[in-house]
Amino acid sequence: MELLSILSAMRRNKVGAALIAVQIAVTLAVLCNALFIIQQRLAASVRPTGVDEANILKIENIWIGQPEDLPARVQTDLAALRSLPGVIDAYVTNSFPLKTGGWSFGIRLEQDPQRAYVADTAIYMADEHGLNTLGLHLVAGRNFSADELVDLQYDDRPKIPVAIVTRALAERLFPKGDALGKAIFFSPGSQTGTTRIIGVVDRLQVPWTSGGWINGANNSTLVPIKFISGGSYYLIRCRPGQIAAITQDAQKKLYEVNRERILQSVQTLTQVRADAYRDDRGLAVILAIVCMALLAVTAFGIVGLTSYWVTSRRRQIGIRRALGATRGAIVGYFLTENVLVASAAVAAGIALAIGMNLWMVSSFEMQRLPFSYVLSAAVLVVLLGQGSALWPAVRAAAIPPALATRSA
């Protein structure tokens, strides 16, 4: 009987109830998707790269002019860097984790160019010092040998006879776990030829932090190439606690070896991580502010609507109080009325949230929204609604019966 009277009262206030229901549904849809995006971005920002970030220094080296003796210059630089006290190892490369730029190839398991790619991979060029410099853990196979290395100058595409891949990429290519020794073919297959996997490392993140690499963050490949170019990166692994001193010593040493260069973007990989995820952290803060604003607006809307219902029903409240209704019964009446509106809104909001997520999955390569986020947001919105309606309901229950019955 109580429920029928509540539904009857709501039919006389359809517009207000509908507006609040729409507001709750939109809040729910935005809230669960925003919280999911925040969680994804923050989780990505602390995802391990697989390298010894705290002790690795990156120096971008740009040669002045177009010197013809680049291979010799690079070898002299690396020897000088490795000789510094406190340096564990160093090598030259085209890219590194979290750089946000680099090379990528598609990988086929057959040489036929008509075959589809099985996976995309980031390409890191490294010599026999690469694994030690990065601090990578080799879980199978071996490192590169000196006779497997080739110099890559500018836009050459040399043959890549061997490669070291990450565990994630190996499992993607060969789910049975037998990647070691298998042949793969990179996208420019006619130039790189057949490549055989000689090693597998535990983890190595790609240079990119977003886009299509969200689900393939560790699809990386090391190839035995010395990147000889007018602009390249020296990576230096330092002993713990010495990276600050080596940051100065390494630059000084390189200028002593040859001053025909520009050293820029000298950073630790810890600083590189902070730069790489600065936009993600900013987005998380903005979305959190939007969520709080939506919740606040929704809460004030519910308070306003419930207060209006209380004011417009003072006479009915007084009659019920005079007939023996307790204060708890009056509070329960308005809370029940609010939960009915919120329940209908939650059902619509869940459908809207899933629809928004499906659109983002297809348009922005987002991940599917777990239902746990939808359920948590639904519970939060219902609790918010009940909390917002409680104060006007308590005010209604406090109205003296005599005062209420004299109201027009």
N, C-alpha and C positions, 0 to 999 in steps of 0.2 A: 504493500500500500504506500509506504514511504517513497519507494522508487517511482511509482506511478505519479505521485504528486510532484516529485522533482522533475521528471520528464515533461509534465504538463507546464510547469513553471518555465522550463527551458524553451519550450515551443513559443512561449510569449516573448522571449528575448533571443530570438534566433540570430539576429545580426551580431550582437555582442559576442555570443558564444561562438559563432562561426569565425569572427575575426581573431579571437584568442586561439581557436583551434588551428587556424592557418599559421598564426605566429609560432605556436608550439611546434607544428610540423616542420616549418622552415628551420627553426632553431635546432631541432633534432637532426635534420638532414645535414645542415652545415656543421653542427657540433661534432658528430661522429666522424665525418670525413676530415674535418680539420684536425681533430685529435689523432687520427690515423696518420695524416701527413706529418704532423709534428713528431710523432713517435718514429716514423720512418726516417725523417731527416736527422733527428738526434741520434738514432741508432747508427746511421751511416757515418755520422761525424766522429764516432768513437770506434768504428770498425777497424781492426788491426790490419795494417798493410802487409805484414809478414817480414818487414825489414827492421833493422835496429835504428828506429827513427831518432831516438834521443841522442845518438852518437854519430850521426851522419851529417856531413856538411856538403852543401851543393854550391858550386861556383860556375856561373855561366861565363865562358871564355869566348871572346870575339876577336879574331885576328884582324889587324888593320891591313887593307889591301888584299891581294890574292897571292900569297906566298906559294911557291912551287914545292917547298920542302915541308909541307904540312905533316906527313907521317913522321918525319924525324923530329919535328918540333913537339908533336904530341907525346912521342916516346920520351923525350927529354923532360917534358913537364911531369909526366907520370913518375918517372924515376926520382925527380926532385921532390915531389909530394910524398912519395913512399919513404923517402929518407928522413923526413921530419920526425923529431922526437914526439912520441904520443900518437903517431899515425899507425893504424893497423894495416890499412890497404887503401888503394885508390884505383879508379879506372875511368875511362871516358865513355859517354853514352849519348844517345839521342833523346832519351826521356827517362822518367822515374815516376814512382807512384805519387799520385795527387798533383802532378804537374798541370793537369787539365788540358794537355795537348800531347800529341805523339802519333805514331804510326799504328795502323791496325790492318790486318789481313783476314780474309775468310779462309777457312780450312775445309778441304775436301779429303775424303778417304780414298778417292780414285782420281786419276789424272785427267779423266774426261772432263773438259770444261762445261759440258752440259749437265753434269751432276750438281746437285744443290750443295751449298755449304752446310756442313754439320755444325759449325760454330764459328764465331768471330773471336779474334784474339788480338790483344795488344802486343806490339813487337818492341822488345827491349834489346838493344845491341850491347854486347858485353864481351870481354875477353876472359882469360882464365882467372882473373882477379875479381870478376863480378860477384860471384857467390859470396866470397869472403868479405868483400866490401859492404855488401848489403846485409850480411848476416843471415843469409837464407839457409834453411835446413833441408839438405838433400835427403829425401826419403827413399829414393831408388836410383840406380844407375850411377853415373859419374859426371865429373865436371868437363868443361872443354879442355882440350890440349892445345899447345902452342901451334902445332902444325895444322890445326883446323881453322885458325883465324884468318880472316881476310879484311883488307882495308876497304872501307866504303867512302868514296869521295863524292860529295854533292849528290846528284840524283842517280848514281849508278844503282843497278839492281843485280847484285852478284848472286851466284848460286849459293843456296843454303843447305849444305849436305846434312847437318845435324842440328838438333835443337833440344832445349830443356824446357819442359812445360810444368805448369802447376798441377797439383793433385786434382783441383776442381776441373781443369780443362781436360786432363787425362781421363777422368771419369765421364765427362761429357762425350768425349770422342770414342772411348772404349769402356763401356759400362761393366764389362766383365773383369776389369782390373788388369788387363794385359797390355798396357800402352807401351811399356819399355821395349824398344827395338822395332816398333811398328813404323810404317811409312805414312807420311801425311803430305798433302800438297797445298801450298799456299795459293791465294787468289791470283797473283801474277805467275802462274805455274810454269808457263813456257820459259820464264827467265830464271826462276829460283830452282826449278827441277824438283826431284824427289828429296824430301827431308825425312831423316830418321830420328826418332825420339831416343836420346841417349841418357836422359835423366829426368827425374820428377822432384820438384821442390814442394814443400808443404803448402806454402801460401805466398802469393805475390800479387798485390792489388794493381789494377789497371790505372792509367793516369787520370781517367775521367771519373767524376763523382756523381754524374746524373745521366739522363738520357737513356739510351738503350742498354747501357752497361750496368743498370741497377741490379738486374738479375744475373749478370755475368761479371761481377766485380773482381773475380780472381781468375778470369780467363786470360792468363798472361803467358807469353813465350819469350824465352831468352835465346838469341841467335848469336853465333860466334863471329861478330863483326866489330871491328874498331871503327867508330864513327869519326872519320877524318873530314872535318868541314870547317868553313870559316867561322861557324858558331856551333859550339857543342857544350856539353856539361861535364865537369869533373865532379865525381862523387868521392868523398873522402870519409873513411870511417875512423873515428878517433877513439882513443881509450876513454873509459868513463871519467867524467870530470874535467876533461882537457879540451873540449870542443871550443870554448871561448878563446883560449890562447891560440889554438890552431887556426881559428878564423882569421886572426891577424897574421900569424906566421905564414900561412899558406899563400895569402895574397902577396906578402912581401917576397916570398921565395919565387913565385911565378914572375914577378916583375924583375927580380934579379936575373932570372934565366933569360928572359926576353921582354923588352918593354914595348914591342910592337903589338900591343893587344889592349883590349878593354875588358876589365873584369866587372861584371855587374850581376845583380840579383844573387848576392852572396847570402845564403840563408841556411839555417839548420832545417832538417825535415820536419821538426816540430813546428817551426814557423810556417813552413809550406803547408802543413795540415791546417793551421789556423786560417791562413789565407784561402785555402781551397774550400773550406766549409763556412766562411764568413756569411755568404748569402743564405745558406741553409739555416744558420742560427738566426739571422735576421728575419727570415720567413717564419720560423717557428715563433718568434716573439710577436710578430704582427698577427699571426693566426691566433695566438693565445689571447691577445688583446681583443680581437674580433669576437672570439668565443665568449669572453667575459662581458663584452658589451651586449651581445645578443642575449645572454642569460639575464643581464640586468634589465634590459628592455622588456623581455618576456615576463620577468618577475613583477615589474611595475605595472605591466598590462594586466596581469592576473589580479594584482592588488586593486587596481582601479576598477576592473569589472566586478569583482566580488564586493567591493565597497559600494558600487552603484546598486547591485542587487540588494544589499543590506538596506540601503537608504530607501529604495523603492518598495521594500516589503516590511517596513517597520510595523504597519498595522497587523499584517499576518503574523509577524513574530510575536507581537503583543498578545494576540488571540491565542496562539499556541502556548505561550508562557502562562496565560490565565487559565488555560485548560489543563495545566500541570506539566507541560514539557520542561525538562531540566535544561540547564545551561549546556551540559554535555550533548544533549539531543540536538540543540540548535547548532552547536559547533559541528557536530557530525553531519547534519543536513547540508551545510554549505561545503564541507569537505567532500562529501559524497557527490554533490553537484559538480564540484571542480574536477574530481577524479574521472567522472564520466566524460567531461569535455576533453580532459587530457588523454584519456584512453583512446578516444576516437582520433585525436590529433596524432598520437603516437603511431597508430596503425598507418595513417597516411604518411607520417614522417619517415617510417621505416621503408615504405615503398619509394619515397622520394630520395632517401639516402642511398639505397641500392642503385636506383637509376642514375644518380649523380656519379657514383663510383664507377659504374659500367661505362659511362661516357668518358670519364677521365682515364680509365684503363685503355680504351680504344684510341683516345686522342693524345694522351701524354705518357703512355707506357707505364702507368701506375700499376701497383699491385692490387689484387682483389681485396675488398674490405672484409676483414673477418667479422662474422656475425657477433662475436663477443663485444666488439666496439659498438655495434648498433644496439645491442641489449643494454650495455652499460650506459650509453647515452640516453636510452629510453627511461631507464630507472632514474637517472639523474634529473631528467626533465620532469618526470612525475613527482619526484620528491621536491624539486624546486617549486612546482605548482602547488603542492600541498602546503609547503612552508609559506608561500606567498599568500595563500588563501586563509591561513590560520589567523593572522592578526585581524582582518575584517570579520572573520567568523566569531572570534572571541569578543569583539566589540558588539556584534549582534546579540550574543548571548548575555551581555551585560546590560542590555536595554531593560529598564523596569517595565513590567506589564502595563501599569497604569499609564505611563508616559507614551508607550507604544500605541495603546488603544485610543489615545486622544489625538494621534497623528492623523493627518489627512491621507 
